[in-house]
Amino acid sequence: MTSSPIEPRSRVNLRRLADEVGVHPSTVSRALDPTKRHLVADDVADRITTAARQLGYRPNPVAASLRTRRSTLVGVLVPDITNPVFSPIISGIAEILGAEGYSTIVADAGTEFGPRMALIDELIARRVDGLVLATVSRDDPMLEHCLAEGVHVVLVNRADDSDRASSVVSDDVAGMRVAVEHLYQLGHRVIGHLAGPSTLSTGHLRRVGFEQAMQDHGLAVPPAAIVEAASYDRDEGERATARLLQAYPGLTAIAAANDLLALGAYKALAARGLRCPADVSVVGHNDMPLVDMVEPPLTTIRIGPRDMGRDAARLLLERMTGSALPIRRIVLAPDLVFRASTAAPRG
């Protein structure tokens, strides 16, 4: 016995839906657009949405894009999608944009300039209405390219030195100062720093914060006290910590520029038979998901990534809806999260 093939449901277009409800197609279009629904009487809008649901109406994004010159698509570029700190940033962006009828395209841009530019050009070719970039360096030609193409751009987590685009960042200097202050109050005086790449605002500014805080307390910062990691990942954190321990013997604490570097420090300490925090205390930065589940749970600086994503989306909406506002940098205050990876030094 053979079953007959299932016939696909015929597509319901805007005009058929309008005929069903007895209104003009433009009224249907407004009722189904979250940004214009307020222009339609509530009872009419309710009838339209009910009929759309019953008939299985699905909007045609290509037709809508041609009609409105808007794609309702926003591209989000992150440098490493496996880094857990970006998940809440992306969620915050999608939450705010989704409520306004926009969809997000998330792309893992990696670290190489060529593939990043290719991704940007592909998104521009798809007529995205805007871009949220978590990838920029302090002087990034990719940002210059986006602005030259007339694309609405907002930066998140990292900023451009020249403030050519609006951005949402944590107060990186203050965050590292809080980390050093915490270690100082515990009694540490010989503190090393795992710095992020100096080409990135986070790496540069957190290093500045470290040096300022050490100077405020009259603590020495010899060249050996700071090792710059080539990238923000755990393997590089392990390698950088190995160099730090060799070059700066006697240190009792490490302030890392992000959590992945701090987790790499855990591995380097264990490989040398050193215990955290009994021998060396470690502070991370970002409070990415699950760092409270490692052993020992990581003391870190919380930067509020979900709020960061939400604020970035709101800034982009202002741009995409035509508001002629000046470029702004929103700076969020960081907080210390005290867990078990830091303690008073022995002796």
Residue, then its C-alpha position, 0 to 999 in steps of 0.5 A: m500500500t503506497s501513501s499519496p504524497i502530501e500536497p504542499r499548502s499554497r502560499v497565502n500572499l498579502r492580497r489574499l489575506a487582505d481580501e479575507v479580512g476585508v481591508h486594504p493590503s496596506t492595512v495588513s502590511r502595517a498591522l503585521d509590522p511591529t513598528k507600524r501596528h500602532l497605526v491600525a485600530d486594535d480590533v482590526a489588527d487583532r482580526i488580521t493577525t488571527a486570520a494570518r495565523q489561521l491561513g498560515y500566512r508567512p511574509n515574503p522578506v524579499a518582496a518586503s525588502l524591495r518595497t521598503r528598501r529594508s531587509t530587517l536583517v542585522g549582521v553580528l560579527v564576533p571574533d570567536i563564537t566558541n568564546p562563551v562571553f559572546s553568547p550573552i552579548i548575542s542574546g541581548i542583541a537578538e532580544i532587542l532587535g527581535a522585539e522590533g521585527y529584525s532578525t540577526i545573522v551571526a558570523d564567526a569572523g575569526t582573526e584573519f583580515g581577508p576572511r573578515m572583509a569577505l564576510i562584511d562584503e557578503l553581509i552588505a551584498r545581502r543588504v543588511d540594515g546594520l552591523v554590530l561588530a565585536t571584532v574591531s581593533r583599535d584602528d581597524p580598516m574594516l570599520e573604515h570600509c563599513l563606514a565608506e559603504g554607508v552601513h550603520v555600525v555599532l561596536v560592542n565589547r571593543a572600541d575604536d580609538s578614534d570613536r568613528a562609530s558608537s560603541v558599548v564597552s565595559d570600563d576596562v581601566a576601572g575593571m583591572r583597577v578593581a582586580v588589583e585592588h582586590l589582590y592588594q587588600l588580600g595582602h599581595r604585593v608581587i602581582g603579574h599581569l597576563a595582558g590581552p593583545s595591545t591592538l585591541s582596546t580591551g588589551h590596551l586599556r586593561r593593561v593601563g588599569f593594571e599599571q595605574a593601580m600598581q602605581d597607586h599602591g607604590l608597587a613595582v611593575p618591572p618589565a617581567a611583570i607583564v606578559e602580553a598574550a597573542s590572543y584571547d584563548r586558553d592555550e595562549g594563557e597557558r603559554a603566557t603564564a609559563r613565560l610570566l612564571q619564568a621571568y618573574p619568580g616570586l609572584t603570588a598573584i596574577a591578574a588576567a585580561n580575560d577569563l580564558l587567559a586565567l583558565g590557561a594560567y590554571k593549567a600552567l600552574a598545575a603543570r609546575g606543581l603550584r596550587c591556586p590559590a595556595d601558591v598563586s591567586v588568579v583573577g580573570h576578567n569578563d565573568m563568562p558563563l561557567v567560570d563558577m563551575v571550574e576548580p577553583p571557581l574563578t574570581t573575576i570582573r563581571i562586565g555585564p555582557r547581556d546588557m552590553g548586547r542590549d545597549a548595542a542593539r538600541l544604539l543600532l536601532e537609533r541609527m537604522t530608524g534615522s535618528a541623527l544622533p552624535i556618536r556615543r560610547i556607552v561605558l558600563a561599570p564592572d563589578l568584582v565577583f569574589r570566588a575561590s581562586t584568590a586568597a591571602p598569600r602564604g606567610 
